[in-house]
Amino acid sequence: MDTTIAKPGAPAEVVLIVDGHEVARTTVKRTVPAAFTASESFDVGIDLGSPVALDYFERRPFKFVGKIENVTVQLKP
């Protein structure tokens, strides 16, 4: 049994699964070392936080207009 506990700032494997099929996989070299502020969170369907670049500032909040039936987030050490 793996009892490794992931530490903030450590690498992590990220897998994106859509409709039961893996569509992307990558390794993040460094995860977030601390908690997010109140304006940054894990948004689904709309991003209420700050844009990735100031070029997109006026185009936010990037609302998704499709249908999201289910979101599952699994954190594994």
C-alpha positions in Angstrom: 0.0 0.0 0.0 1.4 3.4 -1.0 1.2 5.8 2.0 3.0 8.6 0.3 1.4 12.0 1.1 1.7 14.6 -1.6 3.3 17.8 -0.4 2.4 21.3 -1.6 4.8 22.3 -4.4 5.5 18.7 -5.3 5.0 17.3 -8.9 1.6 15.7 -9.8 0.2 13.7 -12.6 -2.9 15.3 -14.1 -5.4 13.2 -16.2 -8.4 14.6 -18.0 -11.2 12.2 -18.6 -14.2 13.1 -20.7 -17.2 10.8 -21.0 -15.2 8.0 -19.5 -12.3 8.4 -22.0 -8.9 9.7 -21.2 -8.3 12.7 -23.5 -5.2 14.2 -22.0 -2.4 13.4 -19.5 0.6 15.4 -18.3 2.9 15.7 -15.4 2.9 19.1 -13.6 6.4 19.8 -12.4 5.2 21.8 -9.4 1.8 22.1 -7.8 0.5 25.1 -6.0 2.5 25.6 -2.8 -0.3 27.2 -0.8 -4.1 27.7 -0.7 -5.9 29.9 -3.3 -7.2 33.3 -2.4 -11.0 33.9 -2.3 -11.0 35.2 -5.9 -9.3 32.0 -7.2 -11.0 28.7 -7.0 -11.9 25.5 -8.8 -14.6 26.8 -11.2 -16.7 24.6 -13.5 -18.5 26.1 -16.4 -17.4 29.7 -15.7 -14.1 31.2 -14.6 -14.7 33.9 -12.0 -11.1 34.4 -11.1 -8.4 36.3 -12.9 -7.6 35.5 -16.5 -4.4 33.8 -17.5 -3.1 36.9 -19.2 -4.2 40.6 -19.2 -5.0 40.2 -22.9 -8.2 38.3 -21.9 -9.3 40.6 -19.0 -12.1 42.3 -21.0 -13.4 38.9 -22.3 -13.9 37.3 -18.9 -15.8 35.4 -17.2 -15.6 32.9 -20.1 -19.0 31.3 -19.4 -19.5 27.8 -20.9 -22.8 27.6 -22.7 -23.0 23.8 -23.1 -24.2 21.2 -20.7 -22.0 19.7 -18.0 -23.7 16.6 -16.5 -21.0 15.5 -14.1 -17.6 16.6 -12.7 -15.4 14.3 -10.6 -12.2 15.3 -9.0 -9.9 12.7 -7.5 -6.8 13.5 -5.6 -4.5 10.6 -5.2 -1.1 10.7 -3.4 
